[in-house]
């Protein structure tokens, strides 16, 4: 059985180009990836300042999360 680590915060940085785990040092590139990974009650933190825009399929929220922006504004479309 493979288990995932339990995070209280999952990080997103649209400018990150490495291996994505959702950790502070290896954030996801998209909000959608972070949302898919996050458990109930997890805080999703945007590390990049400025607008964060994503296109694609609409997101269906079936869990409770908190979204934070650090260093600037976050725009989720």
N, C-alpha and C positions, 0 to 999 in steps of 0.2 A: 504494500500500500504506500503510495506517495502522498505526502502531505505538503501543503504550502505553508510558508512562514506566516504568522499572524502579525499584521501591521495595524497600528492605530492611525497611521497616516500613509497615504499613497501619493506619490509625487508625479507631476506632469511637467515636462519641459519640451516644447515643440522644437527646440534647437539641439536637443541631445541626439547623438548619432552612434551610440554604443549599444551594448546588450541591455535590454529593458527588463527590469524586475519590479519596478514601482518603488524602489527604495530611494532615499535622498541622493545617493551617488549614482544610481542607475535608473532614472525616472522613465516613465512611459512617454511616448511622443504625443499621444492623443488622450483627450478626456474619455473617449469611448473605451479605450483599452483600460484605463484606470477604473472606470465604472464597472466594466466586466469583471475585473479582478477584485474590487473592493467588497468587503463584507458589510453587513448592516452596521451602521454607526461609525464607519470609517470616515476620516476627514481626507478629502482630496485637495492637495495643495498645488497651485500653479507656481512654478519656480521662475518662469520667464515673465518679464514685465511687458506691458503693452497689450494690444488686442490678441486674443487667442480665438481664431475662427476655425471651424471645422465644417466640412460639408459631407453629405452622405445620407444614410438612413436616419430617420428620427430616433431619438433615444427614449426608451420606455423605462421609467424609474419604478422598479418593484422592490426597492429597499430604501432605507433611510440613510442619507449621507449628509455631510456638511462640506461645502465647497469654500475654500479660502483662496484669496489672491495675495501673493507676496510681492512687494516691490513695484506694484502697478495695478492697473485694472485688468479684469478678465471679462471677456465677452464670449459667451457660448451661444452659437446660433445653430 
